[in-house]
């Protein structure tokens, strides 16, 4: 629809302007649309502007890829896969340029990609190996004890029986450590190992029951010990809790299982803190805020959410203040299992895209400060969080923001680091902390004056360089190698040659291991086909580099200094042909 509007002569974003009319027609069956109209308009406009920017880039690539009246299936697939262009849009654009798309080859490449992705997933999850064997033999699922153990007893060992052991090969484990450590990567690791009765070294251990939390829902897995085996991670594909560790272990043995209680408590602070943070964002920004992802680690938390623009400093402070007010109130954190229907009736928030069964676990803070579906481990009272300190707020994609925050002792450490930095700055400026900003502003003003003076001196120096040039068909051109000049200086000199000395065209080369060419063309010669960007492409190609730019000024590169004479000669050849 947006592109059709452009064809009809409309410039820029379009659909966001008609959103009020749509809401007016739909507000009776959907009454919440009216209050969300400002957010809806901002979101649509941001999406449209993003699409237009992508469309411009994609059209340029498409023009460069069309050969004669044909666009290859490979190039069409590149536009689809890398730029998100639907095949119908690609065909539409090609039609405007009088070209046809190799649709058959495009479909072959698309089918191959889908089959490859399905194949990789199937190999990860259903391939041969220990995990596949255990599933085929219908090994009972692991009983998770973590919900039953209060915080005061988390440090106490739990008895369990070792059901299965997988010895892990060193090379595959190394590859896993360097990967994203997601579920497919872990399953590949597991299936590369060997089921054994007894071993020493790198292992994955399956117990009949465990207090270890297996990574899920954004919360990392627990660490700790199983007898003398040091456990550094826990994963739970399909309900089987696998403990990754190093040490000696025997199948069938009864073992003492102990989680790292201090680490778990930090994780719980951050997970409960994440729930408080989401409630704060909805309270400060509005109920339209939706979770788009999260990560809960021992040292920090991250929360991704839908919002069209950066939060102001005032909004960040309000979110922080809301969080810390809830913490100071020492509200109870309750966890209950109930039907999905009952959870919805209570107003529980679910993470879009997560799969839930008929029975769900609901985590509630206070009476109704926060109500969420969640399978993670949580505190018993909000005061145990200590403090929430937001350390960053950024964009991760269009319409999605990310907040990173710390809690507990990490929040105190963050404040101390900021204080240390402030005191070091005060010492450097030789002033009190509250005077730093004023001192810095004065210093910045002086620096700006100095930079302006330096720029004037450089321009004066560039203007003083004498270049005689040569004539081609009555027009002056210049082709000079100036190895002692930087690219910025060459640009200033180019302005002098073209605008003041009225050269028709010029090329100036800088020095260094990777020389650069600056190319300029007088404006009245563009109509005669003399364009700096085109010249730069050809010069770069002749010198083993690349090039491009605007019609009046462009830049090219050479593979090395020995190629500079080739570039200057190529430039003269091209200009002579155009002016002839």
Buried (B, 14 or more C-beta within 10 A) or exposed (E): EBBEBEEEEEEEBBBBBEBEEBBEEEBEEEEEBEEBBEBBBBBBBBBBBBBBEEBEEBBEBBEEBBEEEEBBBEBBBBBBEEBEBEBEBBBBBBEEEEBEBBBEBBBEBBEEEEEEEEEEEEBBBEBEBBBBBBBEEEBEEBEBBBBEBEBEEBBEBBEBEBBBBBBBBEEBBEBBEEEEBEBBBBBBBBBBBEBBEEBEBBBBBBBBBBBBBBBBBBBBBBBBBBBEBEBEBBBBBEEBBBBBBBBEBEBEEEBEBBBBBEBBBBBBBBBBBBBBBBBBBBBBBEEBBBBBBBBBBBBBBBBBBBBBEEBEEEBBEBBBEBBBEBBEEEBEBBBEEBEBEBBEEEEBBBBEEEEEEEEBBBBBBBEEBBBBBBBBBBBBBBEBBBBBBBBEBEEEEEBBBBBBBBBBBBBBEBEEEEEEEEEEBBEEBEBEEEEBEEBEEEEEEEEEEEEEEEEEEBBEEBBEBEBEBEEBEEBBBBBBBBEEBBBEBBBBBBBBBBEEEEBBBBBBBBBEEEBBBBBBBBEEBEEEEBBBBBBBBBBBBBBBBBBBBEBBBBBBBBBEBEBBBBBBEBBBEBBEEBBE
